[in-house]
Amino acid sequence: MAEFLRSYLSYTLHSLTKYDYLAIGWILFLAFLLLILAAVVKRRTLSYTLLLFALALLFVGPPVVKGVMDRYLRAADLHLTQTKVLRYSRSLVVEGEVKNVGRLDFSRCDLALVIYRPSSNFLKETAAILKPIAVHIEPLDTPIATKESKPFRIIVDHFNTRDFNLTVQPRCYP
């Protein structure tokens, strides 16, 4: 799990572009402007409302802007073609392709393979996703141009689970 968090934080910091800095700068500017306005306004209810809105914008704004920019500029479509557990070598093979459907060319992508136990209960399934059996980060160092796709193959060794679910999350850097 620590590898997954370290990979996600590295992805977040390395994938910021000038558009992200501009959008986050505007959000922070608006939040500080609302904080100043809340300090100047004489009516308490309006001041508290502006203060609450400014704090919400300050803490929620940058992650929301980052998510919107990820969906718009750095969108990657992933298609799995084969998932196979090898019988004699205790390995898992996942094959598929990553397609760049965003507006920027990718210099590299990391594929995060998260393996967790299946469950019929929604809460247990969510808890299993938060505490997976295994997390495997596979780097794709080849650049992917816009509207282009690249095949991938991930091999996870020492895999002895027969009943599992998996998700593959592409994290691409411009």
C-alpha positions, 0 to 999 in steps of 0.5 A: 500500500505504501508503494501505491501511495508513493506512486500516486503522490509522485504521479500527482507532482510530476503530472502538473502542467502550466494549465494546472498551475494556472487553475490552482492559482486562480482557485487559491486567489479566489479563496484568499480574496473571499477570506479578505472579503469575509474580514471586511464585511460587517454582517456576521452571517455573510462574513461566516458564509464567506469564510466557510466558502473560502475555506471549502474552496481552499481545501477542496478546490485544488484536488477537484481542479486536478481531477478535472484536468486529469479527465480533460488533458491527461485522459488515458483509456485502458483496455484489458485483453487477457488476464491469466493465472499461470498454472505451473509458475505461480504468476499472473499475466495481464495484457492490454493496451493504453490509448491516449485520449487526452489533449497532451502527448504522454512522455511516460505512463505508470500502470498501477495493478491493484489486486483485491479479494472479491466480495458480494457486500459493497462495504467489504468490497470497498474495504478490500479495495482500500487494503488490497492483496497486492499492488504492482506498479509497472512503468511504460517508458515509451512516449504515447502521442495523442490518439495513439495506443501502446500494448502492455504486458504485466507479469506478477510473480509469486501469485498464489491466489485463485479468487481475486479481482483486479483493477489497472489504473493508468497514470500518464505524465505529459 
